Amino acid sequence: MKHLIFTIGLLAIVSCKDSKTPKTDVHSDAIEQSAEVINEPHNDEASNVYGNAWTEDIVMDNGAKWQADLTTNGGVKQLQKTFYAQTTNSLEAYHKLAEQLNEDKNYVVKNCTMEGPSHDNLHVWLHPLIEKIAALSKTETVEDASKIKHSIEKNINAYSDYFK
């Protein structure tokens, strides 16, 4: 009787293991397909990488600009300085710009002390910028990099429209 129970248990374990294998493969394929889609360039102007749809979501402080903290304002000024100091005439130069902008962006994220609605609206401005910088670092053509850079410029310069 013990041998029968042991054998049935062993068969159950082995059959469960075999039935999981195809599911794992399908899941893996789905992940690979998703990665392929993510890495494809977006040709839609409304895309977060090329567009500035975030401007529809951000709000003013009763018609006025939000008060930002000194660290955030300084970090954004550094983003602007980095953006305009870097010449981009090759894919490598665009990737270098993305690396430098990412460092400046990380400073803003790590040192921000803002709270409440001003902080929430900062994130409305910041999240698309994060996506754009990441896309610039991964782009594979100068043409695409140029479009993303232009979108980053609009994003960075719009900061002063919403924050003081």
C-alpha positions in Angstrom: 0.0 0.0 0.0 2.8 2.4 0.8 4.4 1.7 -2.5 1.2 2.4 -4.3 0.8 5.8 -2.6 4.4 6.6 -3.2 4.1 5.7 -6.9 0.9 7.8 -7.3 2.5 10.8 -5.6 5.6 10.5 -7.7 3.5 10.3 -10.9 1.6 13.3 -9.8 4.7 15.3 -9.2 6.3 14.2 -12.6 3.1 14.9 -14.5 2.7 18.3 -12.9 6.2 19.2 -13.8 5.6 18.2 -17.4 2.4 20.1 -17.7 4.1 23.3 -16.4 6.8 23.2 -19.1 4.6 24.3 -22.0 3.1 27.1 -19.9 6.5 28.4 -19.0 7.5 28.4 -22.7 4.4 30.3 -23.7 5.0 32.8 -20.9 8.6 33.2 -22.0 7.5 33.8 -25.6 5.0 36.4 -24.5 7.7 38.2 -22.6 10.0 38.1 -25.6 7.2 39.4 -27.9 6.5 42.2 -25.4 10.1 43.2 -25.4 10.2 43.3 -29.2 7.2 45.6 -29.2 8.7 47.9 -26.6 11.9 48.2 -28.5 10.2 49.2 -31.7 10.3 52.9 -32.5 7.0 54.7 -32.0 5.8 56.6 -35.0 2.8 58.0 -33.3 3.2 61.7 -32.5 1.0 61.2 -29.4 3.5 58.7 -28.0 4.9 59.6 -24.7 8.4 59.5 -26.2 7.7 61.9 -29.0 4.8 63.9 -27.7 3.9 66.0 -24.7 0.5 64.6 -23.8 1.4 65.1 -20.1 0.6 68.8 -20.6 -3.1 67.8 -20.6 -2.8 66.2 -17.2 -0.8 68.8 -15.3 -2.7 71.6 -13.5 -1.7 75.0 -12.2 -1.9 76.1 -8.6 -5.1 78.1 -8.9 -3.8 79.7 -12.0 -0.3 80.3 -10.7 2.9 78.3 -10.9 3.7 75.7 -8.3 6.4 76.5 -5.8 9.2 74.0 -6.2 12.0 73.5 -3.8 15.5 74.9 -4.4 17.0 71.5 -5.1 14.4 70.6 -7.8 14.8 74.0 -9.5 18.6 73.6 -9.4 18.4 70.1 -10.8 16.2 71.2 -13.7 18.6 74.1 -14.4 21.3 71.5 -14.6 19.2 69.4 -17.0 18.8 72.4 -19.2 22.6 73.2 -19.0 23.5 69.6 -19.9 21.0 69.5 -22.7 22.3 72.6 -24.4 26.0 71.9 -23.8 26.1 68.5 -25.5 26.5 68.5 -29.3 24.7 65.6 -30.9 26.0 64.7 -34.3 26.2 60.9 -33.9 24.2 58.1 -32.3 27.0 57.8 -29.7 26.6 61.5 -28.8 22.9 61.1 -28.3 23.5 58.1 -26.0 26.1 60.2 -24.1 23.5 63.0 -23.7 21.0 60.5 -22.4 23.5 59.2 -19.9 24.3 62.7 -18.7 20.6 63.7 -18.5 19.9 60.5 -16.6 22.4 61.5 -14.0 20.9 65.0 -13.7 17.4 63.5 -13.5 18.5 61.1 -10.8 19.7 64.0 -8.7 16.3 65.7 -9.0 14.5 62.4 -8.0 16.8 61.6 -5.1 16.9 65.1 -3.6 13.4 66.4 -4.1 11.7 67.4 -0.8 8.4 68.6 -2.4 5.1 67.3 -1.0 1.5 67.5 -1.7 -0.1 68.8 -5.0 3.1 70.5 -6.2 4.9 67.2 -5.8 2.1 65.4 -7.6 2.3 67.8 -10.5 6.1 67.5 -10.6 5.6 63.8 -11.2 3.2 64.6 -14.1 6.1 66.6 -15.7 8.9 64.2 -14.6 7.6 60.7 -15.6 7.4 61.4 -19.3 10.9 63.0 -19.2 12.2 59.8 -17.5 10.6 57.7 -20.4 12.1 60.0 -23.0 15.6 59.8 -21.5 15.4 56.0 -21.3 14.2 55.9 -24.9 17.1 58.2 -26.1 19.6 55.9 -24.4 18.2 52.9 -26.3 17.4 54.4 -29.7 19.1 52.9 -32.7 19.0 55.6 -35.3 20.1 59.2 -35.4 16.7 60.2 -36.9 14.8 58.7 -34.0 17.3 60.1 -31.5 16.8 63.6 -33.0 13.0 63.3 -32.6 13.3 62.2 -29.0 15.8 64.9 -28.2 13.4 67.6 -29.6 10.7 66.1 -27.3 13.0 66.2 -24.3 13.8 69.8 -25.0 10.1 70.7 -25.0 9.6 68.8 -21.8 12.6 70.4 -20.0 11.7 73.9 -21.1 8.1 73.5 -20.1 9.1 73.1 -16.5 9.2 76.9 -16.0 5.6 77.1 -17.4 4.4 75.2 -14.3 6.9 75.7 -11.5 8.7 78.6 -9.9 
